[in-house]
């Protein structure tokens, strides 16, 4: 009777190596699944599939009559027809009303609402995240952006202090990343979004619930 070939014993070190690598693979799969679960949870809890309707801006006849002269002053100043520097002061409640009165501000009015809390500008809006990542396509980040803003003819300062979604606050490490991006692109943003009037804005400050802009003659 022919002898059965003897099975080669697998070395103990190879068995242990297989166990170690197998454990690493399982751990990697588990981490990936947990990361995906966390991502989906964050995506669903922090973002929405549709834009959140903005509060209605109600402008009475009295509001329009009161803000029209300010609008004419701003338009005259930016057109270069003012004989001296023009100072404009708007209180928090008048920001959205002013944009509604100004023809140039109607597009902005459809995108956001503005108010002033102390020395911060609060922008209520939503950000389309489709361009951020394919997994965020069709999702919106909606809430209140709290900005520290200061401008003069030499530099602009934009700093995101906080972002609130309902009763939650965006983690500080994300806000820091946003501010780093803003700082690196500040000059480019300034020249891209406002090249036609940026040289006319002498200064802009936010303080005590008011925004004050000085426009060069």
PyMOL commands that set and color helices and strands:
alter all, ss='L'
color gray80, all
select helices_A, chain A and resi 12-46+61-78+92-101+103-111+134-136+172-193+198-200
alter helices_A, ss='H'
color red, helices_A
select strands_A, chain A and resi 86-91+112-117+120-128+140-152+156-165+168-169+201-207+210-215
alter strands_A, ss='S'
color yellow, strands_A
deselect
rebuild
show_as cartoon
